[in-house]
Amino acid sequence: MNESIHDMIIQKYFSNENKEVHLKAGEVLLKQYELNKRLYYIEEGKLCGYLPDKSLHEPVFEAETKGFVGVYSFFSTDSISYSLVVAERDSIVRYFDGDPFILPEQDAREFLTFLFNIVVSELRHRQHFAGKMAQERQETLQKLIQSEKMITLGQMAAGLAHELNNTIASLSSNLRQMKDNIALFLEKNEPKEIQAYFNNGVKEGQKISSAAARELRDNYSKFDYISKLTAKKLSRAGIRQEELKRIVKRDRDKLDKIADLWELGYLIHDMQVASSQAAHVIQGVKSVGVSNQNWSTNVDVNKTVSEALAILRSLTKNIEIETLCDEKLPITEACPGELVQVWINLIKNAIESLLSNNALNPKITVRTSVVNKKIGVAIIDSGPGIPKEHYEKVFQPNFTTKIGGLSFGLGLGLTIVKRIINEHNGTIDVKSRPGHTVFNVYLPIVS
């Protein structure tokens, strides 16, 4: 219909202020099964129709400014409203309650054409609305189904965690006892300078990167009396040439013992870290979906990264690991164990991507820095990449599709990662192309 004619009819038949109704939000315009011989035009506001007798809590239709309500009952033979019509917000409606068939012929033709267009428009609008509501109900149903799955998973996980908890506690206790016994033995049988290498291994583990250790090992070549195995251990301990010369000057025969004691301490350190992290993971599994309460206000993110790499060291033997950590990184408020869990999941996914695709010169880079006044942690791998259309899906539960050989296991690792990051008021995103995939995590800085 011509827009000017439409406006003319609205002005002519729906502008009588004596036929105007003002509604506050929540007020009822029409009750279900109420007799109605009015066609309402919404001058301002929004109204929704409900079917209370069907126990539906969502509207079956909605109409906003310049829309119409009462269409069905106005045109029906019994003039009965099939729904409860309620103002969604403060509204002004005007109505026509005459008989279009007794109007002059020209007016009747124009008005009936106008009414026909209203009916067609309302049918189209309500069909669209029904489709929208059906989609929302389907999405809600899927969320409920997923929620039930997670509840079931949580119950199973809690049972498994209960069984593992005693084992981990026993291992941790025995490990502490073993460390104390070794320390006591060394105190009785070795000088303090020898004890120090064991104690450093226990306290700090391997502090230097694999690349730095290789460089040290190359510098040991002039000491031809040091075996390759001993040189490897000493370099990982971070013992530089000057210190090595002092040891040799005092007692060359002590080199093997120093190397072995440092390695023993380092192994205990890594087992302690792994045991502690296992306890964190078990605690998290026991309360799937519940935020871990062991928070600290001064968490060193670099330390959590180091602990994650220590736990995964056995999986990274054939992969170059590069760590570029900002030594002046600010602190954050976090649960350290959960952050370690995040880095483990992200790095393990990168490992699986590289190994399953037999990547040439496989490499993972872990970088920490300050980005836009936030702590940024980037996990970068040289794997096959993730298609752009899957960027968001990788964080969804049960996304198990293998993408270019990249397997996401049970589809829960990245879902847990995102949950943890959200609980820490952080964000995570992924960018990828063949040969370069990066997961960026951003955490707030404690001021």
PAKOL-896073 format. One record per residue (C-alpha): residue in one letter; x, y, z; chain. Coordinates in Angstrom, 3 decimals, padded with zeros to 6 digits. Example, Ala and Ser with C-alpha at 12.3 -4.5 7.8 and 13.67 -1.06 7.14 Angstrom:
REM residues 2
NODE  residu        px        py        pz  chaine
NODE       a   012.300  -004.500   007.800       A
NODE       s   013.670  -001.060   007.140       A
//
This chain:
REM residues 447
NODE  residu        px        py        pz  chaine
NODE       m   000.000   000.000   000.000       A
NODE       n   001.140   003.526  -000.799       A
NODE       e   002.854   004.961   002.280       A
NODE       s   000.906   008.221   002.094       A
NODE       i  -002.389   006.312   002.045       A
NODE       h  -001.175   004.213   004.990       A
NODE       d  -000.320   007.340   006.980       A
NODE       m  -003.624   008.913   005.980       A
NODE       i  -005.595   005.939   007.316       A
NODE       i  -003.612   005.910   010.576       A
NODE       q  -004.311   009.641   010.928       A
NODE       k  -007.980   009.208   010.045       A
NODE       y  -008.908   006.130   012.064       A
NODE       f  -006.241   005.806   014.801       A
NODE       s  -005.698   009.361   016.037       A
NODE       n  -008.751   009.900   018.214       A
NODE       e  -007.431   010.815   021.649       A
NODE       n  -010.725   009.674   023.117       A
NODE       k  -009.833   006.193   021.911       A
NODE       e  -006.406   006.134   023.470       A
NODE       v  -005.174   003.779   026.207       A
NODE       h  -002.103   004.446   028.382       A
NODE       l  -000.447   001.370   029.874       A
NODE       k   002.317   001.050   032.437       A
NODE       a   004.829  -001.777   032.022       A
NODE       g   003.161  -004.975   033.200       A
NODE       e  -000.427  -003.768   032.773       A
NODE       v  -002.882  -005.899   030.808       A
NODE       l  -004.500  -004.673   027.600       A
NODE       l  -006.467  -007.839   026.801       A
NODE       k  -007.179  -010.914   028.890       A
NODE       q  -007.220  -014.345   027.352       A
NODE       y  -010.729  -015.319   026.102       A
NODE       e  -011.894  -011.716   026.558       A
NODE       l  -014.371  -010.316   024.034       A
NODE       n  -012.578  -007.833   021.794       A
NODE       k  -013.951  -005.783   018.933       A
NODE       r  -011.090  -003.318   018.738       A
NODE       l  -008.039  -003.142   016.510       A
NODE       y  -005.178  -001.571   018.489       A
NODE       y  -002.412   000.550   016.962       A
NODE       i   000.719   001.023   019.052       A
NODE       e   001.566   004.692   019.043       A
NODE       e   004.471   004.128   021.405       A
NODE       g   005.881   001.202   023.417       A
NODE       k   005.843  -002.577   023.183       A
NODE       l   003.248  -005.278   023.948       A
NODE       c   003.585  -009.059   024.155       A
NODE       g   001.044  -011.872   023.980       A
NODE       y   001.129  -014.903   026.296       A
NODE       l  -000.760  -018.187   026.661       A
NODE       p  -000.958  -018.590   030.452       A
NODE       d  -003.248  -021.587   030.210       A
NODE       k  -000.463  -023.433   028.387       A
NODE       s   002.113  -022.703   031.113       A
NODE       l   004.336  -020.911   028.626       A
NODE       h   006.597  -018.303   030.149       A
NODE       e   007.794  -016.801   026.892       A
NODE       p   005.604  -014.651   024.613       A
NODE       v   003.889  -016.090   021.548       A
NODE       f   004.097  -012.716   019.793       A
NODE       e   005.391  -009.222   020.318       A
NODE       a   004.448  -005.901   018.739       A
NODE       e   006.251  -002.575   018.991       A
NODE       t   005.680   001.035   017.915       A
NODE       k   003.624   001.263   014.683       A
NODE       g   002.544  -002.359   015.153       A
NODE       f  -000.946  -003.757   015.770       A
NODE       v  -002.515  -006.058   018.361       A
NODE       g  -005.972  -007.567   018.601       A
NODE       v  -005.793  -008.530   014.911       A
NODE       y  -007.035  -012.103   015.375       A
NODE       s  -010.002  -011.274   017.623       A
NODE       f  -010.973  -008.213   015.547       A
NODE       f  -011.311  -010.300   012.386       A
NODE       s  -012.621  -013.527   013.940       A
NODE       t  -016.316  -014.410   013.992       A
NODE       d  -016.444  -014.790   017.783       A
NODE       s  -014.217  -011.752   018.551       A
NODE       i  -012.424  -013.660   021.343       A
NODE       s  -008.824  -012.807   022.258       A
NODE       y  -006.759  -015.985   022.170       A
NODE       s  -003.911  -014.566   024.281       A
NODE       l  -003.143  -012.407   027.285       A
NODE       v  -001.727  -009.102   025.954       A
NODE       v   000.592  -007.281   028.371       A
NODE       a   002.609  -004.067   028.078       A
NODE       e   006.288  -004.944   028.030       A
NODE       r   007.122  -001.308   028.721       A
NODE       d   005.130   001.910   029.161       A
NODE       s   002.927   002.173   026.069       A
NODE       i   000.310   004.298   024.339       A
NODE       v  -002.200   002.511   022.088       A
NODE       r  -005.077   003.822   020.025       A
NODE       y  -007.910   001.735   018.670       A
NODE       f  -010.506   001.498   015.937       A
NODE       d  -013.791  -000.076   016.995       A
NODE       g  -016.018   000.703   014.043       A
NODE       d  -017.365  -001.465   011.226       A
NODE       p  -015.320  -001.015   008.046       A
NODE       f  -018.175  -002.456   005.951       A
NODE       i  -020.491   000.494   006.598       A
NODE       l  -017.988   003.114   005.449       A
NODE       p  -018.479   004.904   002.111       A
NODE       e  -017.383   002.698  -000.807       A
NODE       q  -014.062   004.439  -001.524       A
NODE       d  -013.166   004.694   002.171       A
NODE       a  -014.178   001.073   002.741       A
NODE       r  -012.033  -000.139  -000.178       A
NODE       e  -008.978   001.750   001.053       A
NODE       f  -009.545   000.725   004.661       A
NODE       l  -010.115  -002.963   003.839       A
NODE       t  -006.970  -002.982   001.686       A
NODE       f  -005.155  -001.438   004.627       A
NODE       l  -006.526  -004.114   006.962       A
NODE       f  -005.550  -006.875   004.529       A
NODE       n  -001.971  -005.571   004.493       A
NODE       i  -002.008  -005.520   008.290       A
NODE       v  -003.058  -009.164   008.415       A
NODE       v  -000.361  -010.214   005.907       A
NODE       s   002.249  -008.172   007.756       A
NODE       e   001.224  -009.660   011.104       A
NODE       l   001.362  -013.201   009.718       A
NODE       r   004.843  -012.602   008.364       A
NODE       h   006.011  -010.949   011.585       A
NODE       r   004.603  -013.672   013.815       A
NODE       q   006.088  -016.419   011.637       A
NODE       h   009.477  -014.746   011.994       A
NODE       f   008.925  -014.379   015.732       A
NODE       a   007.939  -018.056   016.048       A
NODE       g   011.114  -019.071   014.231       A
NODE       k   013.193  -016.872   016.512       A
NODE       m   011.596  -018.349   019.631       A
NODE       a   012.025  -021.903   018.303       A
NODE       q   015.740  -021.232   017.745       A
NODE       e   016.120  -019.797   021.257       A
NODE       r   014.332  -022.823   022.751       A
NODE       q   016.618  -025.147   020.796       A
NODE       e   019.693  -023.289   022.057       A
NODE       t   018.338  -023.445   025.606       A
NODE       l   017.683  -027.168   025.227       A
NODE       q   021.220  -027.756   023.984       A
NODE       k   022.591  -025.830   026.964       A
NODE       l   020.493  -027.954   029.316       A
NODE       i   021.695  -031.150   027.652       A
NODE       q   025.289  -029.965   027.893       A
NODE       s   024.731  -028.997   031.526       A
NODE       e   023.461  -032.498   032.281       A
NODE       k   026.517  -033.984   030.578       A
NODE       m   028.820  -031.799   032.646       A
NODE       i   026.985  -032.734   035.848       A
NODE       t   027.385  -036.429   035.008       A
NODE       l   031.028  -035.876   034.128       A
NODE       g   031.513  -034.002   037.389       A
NODE       q   030.052  -036.895   039.387       A
NODE       m   032.319  -039.396   037.629       A
NODE       a   035.325  -037.098   038.016       A
NODE       a   034.646  -036.595   041.718       A
NODE       g   034.666  -040.353   042.254       A
NODE       l   037.906  -040.738   040.328       A
NODE       a   039.482  -037.807   042.176       A
NODE       h   038.575  -039.370   045.507       A
NODE       e   040.388  -042.570   044.539       A
NODE       l   043.476  -040.693   043.334       A
NODE       n   043.686  -038.265   046.234       A
NODE       n   045.010  -040.765   048.778       A
NODE       t   047.596  -042.036   046.303       A
NODE       i   048.891  -038.534   045.568       A
NODE       a   048.970  -037.717   049.301       A
NODE       s   051.003  -040.865   049.980       A
NODE       l   053.456  -040.093   047.174       A
NODE       s   053.890  -036.519   048.408       A
NODE       s   054.498  -037.650   051.975       A
NODE       n   057.005  -040.326   050.944       A
NODE       l   058.763  -037.876   048.629       A
NODE       r   059.249  -035.396   051.488       A
NODE       q   060.555  -038.158   053.707       A
NODE       m   062.980  -039.337   051.025       A
NODE       k   064.270  -035.790   050.482       A
NODE       d   064.803  -035.295   054.219       A
NODE       n   066.577  -038.662   054.539       A
NODE       i   068.933  -037.869   051.645       A
NODE       a   069.636  -034.404   053.067       A
NODE       l   070.400  -035.939   056.490       A
NODE       f   072.705  -038.540   054.922       A
NODE       l   074.618  -035.870   053.006       A
NODE       e   074.876  -033.710   056.121       A
NODE       k   076.596  -036.567   057.915       A
NODE       n   078.839  -037.695   055.064       A
NODE       e   079.592  -034.765   052.750       A
NODE       p   080.956  -031.243   053.158       A
NODE       k   078.559  -028.317   052.872       A
NODE       e   079.760  -027.287   049.406       A
NODE       i   078.771  -030.735   048.085       A
NODE       q   075.426  -030.676   049.920       A
NODE       a   074.680  -027.306   048.303       A
NODE       y   074.355  -028.832   044.814       A
NODE       f   071.720  -031.293   045.978       A
NODE       n   069.892  -028.542   047.870       A
NODE       n   069.956  -026.225   044.827       A
NODE       g   068.545  -028.982   042.645       A
NODE       v   065.710  -029.558   045.125       A
NODE       k   064.978  -025.865   045.561       A
NODE       e   065.242  -024.557   042.012       A
NODE       g   065.294  -027.464   039.588       A
NODE       q   066.629  -026.641   036.131       A
NODE       k   066.626  -022.843   035.989       A
NODE       i   068.228  -022.330   032.591       A
NODE       s   066.753  -023.084   029.178       A
NODE       s   067.762  -026.090   027.082       A
NODE       a   069.518  -023.782   024.613       A
NODE       a   071.572  -022.159   027.403       A
NODE       a   072.452  -025.603   028.757       A
NODE       r   073.691  -026.698   025.319       A
NODE       e   075.850  -023.586   025.110       A
NODE       l   077.404  -024.338   028.483       A
NODE       r   077.983  -027.948   027.465       A
NODE       d   079.830  -026.801   024.345       A
NODE       n   082.071  -024.645   026.530       A
NODE       y   083.016  -027.730   028.552       A
NODE       s   084.798  -029.265   025.531       A
NODE       k   088.213  -028.088   026.761       A
NODE       f   087.717  -030.252   029.877       A
NODE       d   088.338  -033.533   028.071       A
NODE       y   088.296  -035.517   031.320       A
NODE       i   084.560  -034.810   031.835       A
NODE       s   082.315  -037.505   030.417       A
NODE       k   079.434  -036.515   028.125       A
NODE       l   076.856  -037.637   030.696       A
NODE       t   078.464  -035.634   033.513       A
NODE       a   078.831  -032.600   031.237       A
NODE       k   075.161  -032.798   030.374       A
NODE       k   074.130  -032.850   034.047       A
NODE       l   076.514  -030.037   035.039       A
NODE       s   075.326  -027.808   032.174       A
NODE       r   071.684  -028.301   033.108       A
NODE       a   072.635  -027.319   036.663       A
NODE       g   073.876  -024.023   035.199       A
NODE       i   077.464  -024.483   036.396       A
NODE       r   079.641  -022.072   034.445       A
NODE       q   083.328  -022.443   033.556       A
NODE       e   084.593  -020.347   036.469       A
NODE       e   082.729  -022.474   039.011       A
NODE       l   083.763  -025.655   037.205       A
NODE       k   087.415  -024.626   037.374       A
NODE       r   087.122  -024.027   041.133       A
NODE       i   085.619  -027.505   041.619       A
NODE       v   088.345  -029.143   039.515       A
NODE       k   091.044  -027.250   041.405       A
NODE       r   089.707  -028.510   044.743       A
NODE       d   088.917  -032.102   043.775       A
NODE       r   088.390  -033.263   040.186       A
NODE       d   087.007  -036.580   041.393       A
NODE       k   084.025  -034.779   042.932       A
NODE       l   082.621  -033.738   039.526       A
NODE       d   080.617  -036.920   038.974       A
NODE       k   079.251  -036.827   042.522       A
NODE       i   078.257  -033.145   042.181       A
NODE       a   076.520  -033.869   038.871       A
NODE       d   074.689  -036.886   040.310       A
NODE       l   073.623  -035.060   043.479       A
NODE       w   072.340  -032.042   041.552       A
NODE       e   070.380  -034.327   039.210       A
NODE       l   068.935  -036.225   042.191       A
NODE       g   067.813  -032.930   043.738       A
NODE       y   066.421  -031.749   040.394       A
NODE       l   064.398  -034.963   039.980       A
NODE       i   062.961  -034.550   043.473       A
NODE       h   062.127  -030.917   042.657       A
NODE       d   060.244  -031.933   039.512       A
NODE       m   058.425  -034.713   041.355       A
NODE       q   057.407  -032.234   044.050       A
NODE       v   056.082  -029.833   041.420       A
NODE       a   054.244  -032.635   039.626       A
NODE       s   052.805  -033.915   042.901       A
NODE       s   051.654  -030.439   043.885       A
NODE       q   050.080  -029.844   040.504       A
NODE       a   048.380  -033.243   040.591       A
NODE       a   046.813  -032.218   043.896       A
NODE       h   045.611  -028.964   042.299       A
NODE       v   044.145  -030.833   039.342       A
NODE       i   042.397  -033.340   041.590       A
NODE       q   040.940  -030.504   043.659       A
NODE       g   039.708  -028.895   040.458       A
NODE       v   038.210  -032.164   039.211       A
NODE       k   036.405  -032.682   042.518       A
NODE       s   034.651  -029.369   042.033       A
NODE       v   034.007  -029.226   038.302       A
NODE       g   032.363  -025.905   037.558       A
NODE       v   033.190  -024.507   041.017       A
NODE       s   035.867  -021.878   041.353       A
NODE       n   038.950  -022.969   043.273       A
NODE       q   039.302  -020.913   046.447       A
NODE       n   043.088  -021.252   046.969       A
NODE       w   043.796  -017.769   045.642       A
NODE       s   046.754  -015.495   046.214       A
NODE       t   047.133  -011.773   045.571       A
NODE       n   050.787  -011.939   044.497       A
NODE       v   051.072  -014.734   041.938       A
NODE       d   054.190  -014.870   039.761       A
NODE       v   052.911  -015.976   036.340       A
NODE       n   056.444  -016.838   035.187       A
NODE       k   056.692  -019.352   038.012       A
NODE       t   053.433  -021.052   036.999       A
NODE       v   054.738  -021.297   033.423       A
NODE       s   057.971  -022.900   034.674       A
NODE       e   056.016  -025.419   036.734       A
NODE       a   053.867  -026.371   033.752       A
NODE       l   056.950  -026.891   031.559       A
NODE       a   058.545  -029.014   034.296       A
NODE       i   055.504  -031.295   034.394       A
NODE       l   055.494  -031.655   030.597       A
NODE       r   059.245  -032.102   030.223       A
NODE       s   058.951  -035.806   029.383       A
NODE       l   056.604  -034.951   026.483       A
NODE       t   058.870  -032.285   024.994       A
NODE       k   062.064  -034.283   024.480       A
NODE       n   061.774  -034.097   020.680       A
NODE       i   060.484  -030.514   020.563       A
NODE       e   062.445  -027.284   020.878       A
NODE       i   061.029  -025.289   023.777       A
NODE       e   061.767  -021.563   023.798       A
NODE       t   060.840  -019.463   026.832       A
NODE       l   060.823  -015.681   026.511       A
NODE       c   059.718  -014.558   029.948       A
NODE       d   059.710  -010.937   031.066       A
NODE       e   061.690  -011.000   034.309       A
NODE       k   059.980  -007.793   035.442       A
NODE       l   056.488  -009.175   034.902       A
NODE       p   053.994  -007.714   037.407       A
NODE       i   052.075  -009.955   039.791       A
NODE       t   048.427  -010.952   039.467       A
NODE       e   045.686  -012.247   041.741       A
NODE       a   045.021  -015.881   040.889       A
NODE       c   044.893  -019.496   041.912       A
NODE       p   048.428  -020.646   040.941       A
NODE       g   047.424  -024.291   040.512       A
NODE       e   044.670  -023.384   038.066       A
NODE       l   047.028  -021.210   036.008       A
NODE       v   049.457  -024.141   035.807       A
NODE       q   046.525  -026.245   034.584       A
NODE       v   045.846  -023.657   031.846       A
NODE       w   049.444  -023.670   030.578       A
NODE       i   049.556  -027.491   030.685       A
NODE       n   046.434  -027.760   028.533       A
NODE       l   047.605  -025.188   025.990       A
NODE       i   051.158  -026.535   025.727       A
NODE       k   049.942  -030.147   025.575       A
NODE       n   047.630  -029.259   022.671       A
NODE       a   050.592  -027.696   020.897       A
NODE       i   052.690  -030.815   021.546       A
NODE       e   049.957  -033.072   020.127       A
NODE       s   049.634  -030.855   017.065       A
NODE       l   053.363  -031.004   016.341       A
NODE       l   053.860  -034.712   016.991       A
NODE       s   050.724  -035.961   015.217       A
NODE       n   051.725  -034.074   012.063       A
NODE       n   055.410  -034.994   012.161       A
NODE       a   056.236  -031.293   011.892       A
NODE       l   059.732  -030.437   010.680       A
NODE       n   061.790  -028.638   013.323       A
NODE       p   058.925  -028.689   015.833       A
NODE       k   059.054  -025.710   018.154       A
NODE       i   056.946  -024.256   020.952       A
NODE       t   057.540  -020.741   022.252       A
NODE       v   056.140  -019.556   025.567       A
NODE       r   056.282  -015.788   025.947       A
NODE       t   055.225  -013.578   028.864       A
NODE       s   055.020  -009.807   028.665       A
NODE       v   052.930  -006.767   029.557       A
NODE       v   050.356  -006.049   026.838       A
NODE       n   047.985  -003.067   027.083       A
NODE       k   048.336  -002.916   030.892       A
NODE       k   047.644  -006.640   031.224       A
NODE       i   049.837  -009.686   031.742       A
NODE       g   050.061  -011.472   028.423       A
NODE       v   051.016  -015.137   028.003       A
NODE       a   051.411  -016.455   024.465       A
NODE       i   051.739  -020.161   023.600       A
NODE       i   053.045  -020.411   020.032       A
NODE       d   053.622  -023.585   018.012       A
NODE       s   054.845  -024.346   014.495       A
NODE       g   052.115  -026.909   013.824       A
NODE       p   049.626  -027.150   010.926       A
NODE       g   047.282  -024.463   012.228       A
NODE       i   043.559  -024.242   012.946       A
NODE       p   041.001  -023.169   010.300       A
NODE       k   039.550  -019.734   011.062       A
NODE       e   035.978  -021.058   011.190       A
NODE       h   036.956  -023.265   014.148       A
NODE       y   038.494  -020.494   016.306       A
NODE       e   035.472  -020.241   018.611       A
NODE       k   034.473  -023.915   018.417       A
NODE       v   037.754  -025.108   019.956       A
NODE       f   036.583  -023.654   023.277       A
NODE       q   033.224  -025.465   023.171       A
NODE       p   032.646  -028.684   025.174       A
NODE       n   032.920  -031.963   023.266       A
NODE       f   034.509  -030.380   020.201       A
NODE       t   036.474  -033.476   019.223       A
NODE       t   036.973  -033.007   015.495       A
NODE       k   040.546  -033.530   014.380       A
NODE       i   041.651  -030.488   012.434       A
NODE       g   044.670  -031.083   010.248       A
NODE       g   045.750  -033.806   012.638       A
NODE       l   045.170  -031.665   015.720       A
NODE       s   043.199  -033.665   018.252       A
NODE       f   041.483  -031.992   021.176       A
NODE       g   041.136  -035.179   023.202       A
NODE       l   037.815  -035.364   025.032       A
NODE       g   036.997  -031.836   024.001       A
NODE       l   037.157  -030.568   027.581       A
NODE       g   040.714  -029.195   027.901       A
NODE       l   040.117  -025.860   026.199       A
NODE       t   036.653  -025.553   027.742       A
NODE       i   038.259  -025.825   031.185       A
NODE       v   040.953  -023.355   030.102       A
NODE       k   038.364  -020.765   029.112       A
NODE       r   036.384  -021.307   032.316       A
NODE       i   039.502  -020.765   034.440       A
NODE       i   040.537  -017.670   032.485       A
NODE       n   037.027  -016.217   032.815       A
NODE       e   037.084  -016.834   036.577       A
NODE       h   040.354  -014.885   036.687       A
NODE       n   038.726  -011.929   034.848       A
NODE       g   040.995  -012.617   031.909       A
NODE       t   040.523  -013.300   028.220       A
NODE       i   041.837  -015.835   025.730       A
NODE       d   041.945  -015.811   021.947       A
NODE       v   043.535  -017.816   019.165       A
NODE       k   045.130  -016.799   015.887       A
NODE       s   046.450  -019.324   013.440       A
NODE       r   047.946  -019.955   010.054       A
NODE       p   049.899  -022.989   008.778       A
NODE       g   053.146  -023.111   010.710       A
NODE       h   052.115  -020.579   013.344       A
NODE       t   049.348  -020.966   015.934       A
NODE       v   049.210  -018.731   018.983       A
NODE       f   046.902  -018.840   021.990       A
NODE       n   046.989  -015.483   023.787       A
NODE       v   045.925  -015.253   027.426       A
NODE       y   045.533  -011.870   029.132       A
NODE       l   045.294  -011.508   032.927       A
NODE       p   044.737  -008.422   035.074       A
NODE       i   047.661  -006.813   036.876       A
NODE       v   047.428  -006.348   040.645       A
NODE       s   047.894  -002.623   041.265       A
//
